[in-house]
């Protein structure tokens, strides 16, 4: 009986030390990467995915070795119950501990999305779709949803003009609503408080400022001319002269083929500023801060006309005679 008791004690001691050895080995394993190779692997963690399945995928892709140890360590630390779903970029030169911490903290892969200045809704939708964030149709549906537009404090029917041009980073599963919300949030953060006061001083609503800024953005070929182009439009608005801006006409043409004609200029659309007086009903593009600033702070000029020199710059005139001379020189010359 005494010998049996001693044997049991020795066995327990043996098991105890084995357990300690295994425990130490697992923690050493957690701090040692599977390889020194910085080969990146994209790992998708699906909602509700079994941790065993995830560990096997990681092992198959060479991100970890010893999946059993990986699972044991994660259970000891309680990581296996707190893995966040999403798309991750991992490498075998990361330790298992770091990999698990990335999963737990939800450090998912972010995809870059750059919206250039002067793009309209359809162009933005194309960029979003090409970047892999759903379809153009879904984006346009969200971007023209009245209730969603009004919920963002915008007095308009669409988000045209409020999708701020910038570089953004989103997860692959970002919805059109989330993307739009981020762009509009960036717009409101860029629209300075003093600009709201300036708009009131000019007698403009914010929507009118954004509309004018979008026209300036489309007309200006070089940054330095934005305030001068703005002055032309402000001078025309004050004198109740039609703006006669080609980009507004183009915006109102469905399926524009790239060639504006005389017939287009007489077409009766809400955006044809050769026919309507004042500003069109809304923005024709999404302008950047410089164009918005130019709309609010035009240069002090008497210019009423401008014509392209076909080198991204314009010739500005104060009267129709000089303007027609500039048109003959820069547009009608052989």
N, C-alpha and C positions, 0 to 999 in steps of 0.2 A: 504493500500500500504506500509505504514511504517512497519506494523507488518510482512508482507511478506518478506520485505527486511531484517528485523532482523532475521526472521526464516532461511532465506537462508544463512545469515552470520554464524549463529550458526551451521547450517548443514555443511558448508564449514570447520568451525573450527573443528567440530566433525570428519569429514572425514580426515582432516589434521592430527589430533592426532591419529586416527585409523591407518592411513598410516605410521606414525612414529612408532607406536606400532608394526605394522606388520614388518616394516623394521628392527627394533631392534630385534624382535623375530627371523627373518631370519638369522641375523648375529650371534645371540646367538646359533642358531641351527647349523650354520656352524662351530662353535668351540666346539661342543659337539659330541663325538663319539656315534654311535648307540649302542655299547655294550663295556664292559670291556674285553670281551673274545678275545684273540688273534688268532682267527680261520682264517687261510689263505684261500683265495678263488682266483682261477684263473679266470680272466676276459679277454675275447677276444673282442677287439674293432676292428670292421671291417671297412675298408675304406668306407667313405660315410655313415656310420651308423647314423641313426637319434638319436639325443640326448635323446629324450623321451624314445626310445627303450632301450638305455643304462641305463637310470635311473631306468627303470622298472626291468631290469636284476639285477642291483645292489641291488634293494629292495628285489627282489625274493630270492637272495642269502644271504640276511641278512647283507650286507655290509653297507647299509644305511637304515634309516627309513625316513618317510615323503618325498617321491620322488617329490612331488609338491614343497616343500620348497627347495629341492635340485636343482630343475630346476630354480626356481626363483633366488636363490643365484647365480647360474652360469650365468644367464642372466645379473644380476646386475653387475657382475664382468667381463662379456664378455668372460667367459671361454668356454661357450657352442659352440662357433664358432672356437675354437682353440684346440680341442681334437685331439691327435695324435693316429693313428691306431697302434695296436700291442697287445702283450700279457702282462698282468699285474698281479701281485700278490698283493691283497688287503686284508684288515682285518677290521672287524667292530669296532676295537679299534682305528682306524684312524678317524680323524674328516673329515667331508665332504669337508672342505676347503683343507686339505692335500690331500685328494683323487683327487680333481679337479686339484690341482697343479701338482700332479704326472701325470695325463692325459695330461695336457698342456705342461709340460716339456718333455713328452715322456720317462719317466723312466720305460721302458719296462723290462720285465723279461729276464735275461740273463741265458743261459744254458751252463754248464761247458763241455769242451771238452779237454781231456788230450791225447796227442800223445806221447807214450813211445819212447825212443831212440832205434834205430835199426829197426824200423818198415819200411817195404817197401810200395810202392804205394797201393797195394791191401789190405794190413793190415790197412793202414790209412783209406782207403775207407770203410772198415768194421767197424772201430771205429766210423767214422763219421755217417754212416748209423744207427748203433746201438744207437747212441746218439740222433737220431731223425731228423737228417739234410738231408733228402732226401734219395735217393737210391745209392747203390754202383756203379751202372751203370752210373748214372749221374755224380757222382764225378770223376770216372775214365775217362769219356768222356772229362771233363774239364781239368783234370790233364794230358791228353795226346794230348791236342790241340796245335798244333805247333805255331800258331799265338799268342795265349795267353802266351805260354812259352817264346817266343822271346820278347814279350812286357814287360816282367819283367826283361829283361837284361840277360837272361840265354841262353847260346849257346848249346842247347840240344833239343831233341825231346819231352821230358816229364819233369815233375817237380820232378822226382825221385831224392832224395838227397837234395832237396831244401825246403821240407815241414818240417820246423824246429820243432823238438820235444819239446813240452812245453804244458802248460795249457792255454787254451783260453776260452773266454766267448763270446757267440754269441746269437742273438735273434733267436727264433724258425724258422723264415722264411729266415734265412741266406742262400744264394745260394752257390753252390760249388765254384763259381768264387770268392765270397767274402771270404770264408773260406781259399781258396788257397792263395789269395792275402795277407791275414793277416799272414799266415805261412811264405810266401816268404819274406814279409817285415821284420818279426822277424829274418829270416835267415840273411838278409843283415845287419841288425842292430847288429847281434851277430858276423858277420864276420868282425873282426877288420881291420882298414886301414893298420896296420903294417903287418897283415897276407898277404895282397895282395903283399906287398913288399917282404915278405919272400918267397912267391910262385915264384916270378920272380927270386929271388936269387937262388932258387933250380932248376929253369928251368921248372917249372910246370905252367900250366894254372890253373885258379880257378876250372874249371871243373875236372881236373885231381886230384887236392887236395881233392875235395869233393868225388870223386870216391875212392881214397885211404882211406880216412877217413871212408867211408861206410864199406869197407872191414875190417878195424881195429875194427870198432864198432861191427861187426858180429863175429869176431874172439876172441875178448877180453872177458874173463869171469870175470876178476877183474880189477878195474880201474888202479891199479899200473902197470899192464903189457902193457897197451896201447903203451907207448913210446918204449918199448922193441920189441913188435910185429911190430911196425912201422919201427924200425931199421932193422928187418929181411927183410921186403919188400923193403926198400930203398937199402939195400946191394944187394939184388937180382936184382933189377932194374939196378943198376950201373954195375953189372957183366953180365947183359943180361941173367939172369937165370929166367926161368918161375916162376911165383908166386906160383902156385900150391895151391890155396886156395879153400877149399871145399865150403864155402858159395857162391863163385862166380859161381861154377858149379851148385849148387842148384838153384840159381837165374835164370839160363838159362834153367832149366827144367820146362816145362809146366806141371802143376798139380803134383808137387812133392809129393810123398807119405810118406816122412819122413825117408826113408831108402836109403842112397846113396850107389851105387854099383860100381864095377869095370867098368861095361859097361858105367855108367854115366861119369866116368872119361875120357873115350876115345871118348865120344860123341862130334862131331864137332859143337860147338855153339860159338857165339861171346863172351860168358862169361866163357867159359871153360879155365881157366888159367893153366890147365895141358896141353893144346894144343896150346894156343896162347902165344905169348911173350908180355911182358909189361902189362899195365893196360887194363881191359875190356873197352868197349866203353862208359860206364857210371856208375854211382853209383848203388849199389845193395840194398841200404837202405837209411834211413834218419838219419844221424849221429848227435850227440850232439857236443857241443863246445869242450869237452875234447878229443874226437876222432879227430876232425879237428885240434886241437892244436898238438896232437900227430903226425898226418900226416905231419905237418909242422916242428915240432921239435922232431925228433926221438932221442932215446937214442944213446949214442956213444958206439956201440958194434961191434963185428965181427960175430955175429950170422947170420946163413943162414937157419936154420931149427928150427922148434918147433913142439912139439906134446902134445896133451892134456893128463893131468894126471888123467882126469875124476873126478876132484874135483874143476873145474872152473879155475885151473891154468895150466901152461904149463912148459914143460922141453925144454930148449933152447940149441942148439948145434951149433958149428962152422964148423963141418965136417960131412960127410955122415956116417962115421963109428960110431961116438957117437950118431948120430940121430937114426940109425937103432937099436942100443942098447937100446935107450930110447923107441922106438916103441915096441920092444919085451917086455920091462919091463912094460910099462903102457897100451899098447893096446892088446898085444897077450897073456898076462898072464892069467892063469885060474882064 
